[in-house]
Amino acid sequence: MPDYRKNSHSISNLSCHIVWATKYRYQVLKGDLQERCRDILVQICNSEDVRILKGVVSKDHIHMHIEYPLH
């Protein structure tokens, strides 16, 4: 059974799959930059009440499956 988000007026279960790719698929997301991108995305999601269900930072793209609240 899915984990529903509830507030005083609604019940929701909203999720999406997001993919970001570098221009021309250049492999620039390596080492410290890769870790920094991951840290920034985690910070943003935490501040916006977004749950990261699954995420991968590869050398040339980022995949995130997220669940977000109804605003």
SERO-4910 file (N, C-alpha, C, O; in steps of 0.05 Angstrom, whole numbers):
BEGIN
 pado doro    nc1    nc2    nc3   cac1   cac2   cac3    cc1    cc2    cc3    oc1    oc2    oc3
  Met    A     17    -24      0      0      0      0     18     25      0     37     26     16
  Pro    A     12     44    -17     29     68    -19     27     85      6      8     83     21
  Asp    A     48    100     11     49    118     33     37    145     25     49    161     11
  Tyr    A     12    150     33     -3    174     25      5    197     43     11    194     67
  Arg    A      6    221     31     11    246     46    -16    258     52    -33    261     34
  Lys    A    -21    265     77    -47    276     85    -43    303     97    -24    308    112
  Asn    A    -62    321     92    -65    346    106    -94    350    112   -110    332    109
  Ser    A   -101    373    122   -129    377    131   -150    376    109   -173    372    114
  His    A   -142    379     84   -161    380     62   -157    360     40   -174    358     22
  Ser    A   -135    345     41   -130    327     18   -113    303     26    -99    303     46
  Ile    A   -114    283      9    -96    260     11    -83    257    -17    -97    258    -37
  Ser    A    -57    254    -18    -43    252    -44    -20    232    -43    -10    225    -22
  Asn    A    -13    224    -67     10    206    -71     21    214    -99     16    201   -119
  Leu    A     37    236   -100     47    246   -125     76    239   -128     92    244   -109
  Ser    A     84    228   -150    112    221   -155    119    226   -184    101    226   -201
  Cys    A    144    229   -190    153    232   -217    182    223   -220    197    221   -200
  His    A    190    218   -244    217    210   -251    230    233   -267    219    241   -287
  Ile    A    252    244   -256    265    267   -269    292    258   -279    307    244   -265
  Val    A    300    267   -303    326    261   -314    338    288   -324    326    302   -340
  Trp    A    362    294   -314    377    317   -324    401    305   -339    414    286   -329
  Ala    A    408    317   -361    432    309   -377    449    333   -382    439    355   -386
  Thr    A    475    329   -382    494    350   -388    492    356   -418    485    338   -434
  Lys    A    500    380   -426    500    388   -454    519    369   -469    542    365   -461
  Tyr    A    509    359   -491    525    341   -508    534    316   -493    552    302   -502
  Arg    A    521    310   -471    528    286   -454    557    286   -446    569    265   -443
  Tyr    A    569    310   -442    596    311   -433    598    298   -405    580    303   -388
  Gln    A    618    283   -400    622    269   -375    637    286   -355    660    282   -350
  Val    A    622    305   -343    635    324   -325    627    320   -296    639    332   -278
  Leu    A    607    303   -291    598    299   -263    614    276   -251    605    254   -247
  Lys    A    639    283   -244    658    263   -233    669    274   -206    669    298   -202
  Gly    A    678    256   -189    692    263   -165    677    282   -147    654    277   -139
  Asp    A    690    305   -140    678    324   -121    653    337   -132    634    343   -117
  Leu    A    652    342   -158    629    354   -171    605    336   -169    582    345   -164
  Gln    A    609    310   -172    588    290   -170    576    290   -142    552    290   -138
  Glu    A    594    290   -122    585    290    -94    571    316    -87    551    316    -72
  Arg    A    581    338    -97    569    364    -92    541    366   -104    522    376    -91
  Cys    A    537    356   -128    510    356   -141    491    340   -124    468    348   -119
  Arg    A    500    316   -115    483    299    -98    475    314    -72    452    314    -64
  Asp    A    495    326    -59    490    341    -34    470    364    -38    452    367    -21
  Ile    A    473    379    -59    455    401    -65    427    391    -70    408    403    -60
  Leu    A    424    370    -86    397    359    -91    384    349    -66    360    353    -62
  Val    A    399    336    -48    388    326    -23    379    350     -6    358    349      7
  Gln    A    395    371     -4    388    395     11    363    408      1    345    415     17
  Ile    A    361    411    -25    337    423    -37    312    407    -32    291    417    -24
  Cys    A    314    381    -35    291    363    -31    283    364     -1    259    364      5
  Asn    A    302    364     17    295    365     45    281    391     52    262    391     68
  Ser    A    290    413     41    278    439     48    250    442     35    234    458     46
  Glu    A    244    428     14    219    430      1    200    407      7    179    405     -6
  Asp    A    206    391     27    190    368     35    186    348     12    164    337      8
  Val    A    207    343     -4    206    324    -26    222    300    -17    244    302     -8
  Arg    A    210    276    -21    223    251    -14    237    240    -39    225    238    -60
  Ile    A    262    233    -36    277    220    -58    273    190    -54    284    178    -35
  Leu    A    258    178    -72    254    149    -71    278    134    -82    285    113    -71
  Lys    A    290    145   -103    314    133   -115    328    154   -131    315    171   -144
  Gly    A    354    154   -130    369    174   -145    397    165   -152    410    151   -136
  Val    A    407    172   -175    433    165   -184    446    189   -198    433    201   -216
  Val    A    470    196   -190    485    217   -204    507    203   -220    527    193   -209
  Ser    A    504    201   -247    523    189   -264    542    210   -275    539    234   -268
  Lys    A    561    202   -292    580    221   -303    569    242   -322    579    264   -324
  Asp    A    546    234   -335    535    253   -355    505    258   -352    493    271   -368
  His    A    493    247   -330    464    252   -326    457    245   -297    472    232   -282
  Ile    A    433    254   -289    423    250   -262    395    239   -264    378    250   -279
  His    A    389    217   -250    362    206   -249    352    210   -220    367    205   -201
  Met    A    327    218   -218    314    220   -191    285    211   -194    271    221   -211
  His    A    277    193   -176    249    186   -173    241    199   -147    251    191   -125
  Ile    A    222    218   -148    215    233   -124    185    231   -118    169    225   -136
  Glu    A    179    237    -93    151    239    -85    148    267    -72    164    275    -55
  Tyr    A    128    282    -80    126    310    -71     98    315    -61     78    302    -68
  Pro    A     95    335    -43     69    342    -31     52    358    -50     62    372    -68
  Leu    A     27    357    -45      7    373    -59      7    401    -46      2    403    -22
  His    A     12    422    -62     13    449    -50     -9    466    -62    -12    489    -55
***
